């Protein structure tokens, strides 16, 4: 009897394997774009939600909250909404990945001769491009309509949006890992409300100065607060941290980069390893 052995499809060398993973990852990004074309309602809902948030919070909270140091509340609010939508990517991609796992899509991917890192790479990159770029664009247009605008020129504005994209990409790997661990779309859906307190416990909507000391410490070290403060600084919007602010608020750009790097260093290898282990 002759035994048929399949050759290892992985190219030799690090450069060859990296090119292989990139090519397969781009193919999976195309898959996500194709899924959006077949289910446009999913994208429409994701894009309308940020615009509704701008109008709702801007006009409901705008008449009741005083901005520290003065200034328009809608300009104070927009960086917080940018950060909130960025952090919502965790639950969005968690649900998507858990759905793929529960429906057996991940098992079919594992049976194909593709790079193991390509699947989570495709998921995270597609979320960053679709949800990140388009969502931020729609929210920016809605913000401009209600009176928000950047004041420090085009380069700091570009830096702010690049920082938002970096953090969203890092958070997408966290969500991808959660989705593989949860493995059930119903369970992932039930976890979504648990994410709201995390975003609310920050300086996104109200200043942290009036909070109890222990709660203020948690809020100041919340990555949402660092991202919000970084956007306010780069956009030139009101809400500069008070004297004696904690390190993340005093150095918000550096803190946001730090959080992003930590998330990537931890969850990129952990997610790839989890994907490989689940197939055994």
Buried (B, 14 or more C-beta within 10 A) or exposed (E): EEEEEEEEEBBEEEEEBEEBBBEBBBEBBEBBEEBBEEEEEBBEEBBEBBBEBBBEBBEEBBEEBEBBEEBBBBBBBBBBBBBBBBBBBBBBBBBBBBBBBBEEBBEEBBEEEBBBBBBBBBBBBBBBBBBBBBBBEBBBEBBEEBEBBBEBEEEBBEBBBEBBBBBBBBBBBBBBBBBBBBBEBEEBBEBBEEBEEBBBBBBBBBBBEEBEEEEBEBBBBBBBBBBBBBBBBBBBBBBBBEEEBBEBBBBBBEBBBBBBEEBBEBBBEBBBEBBEEBEE
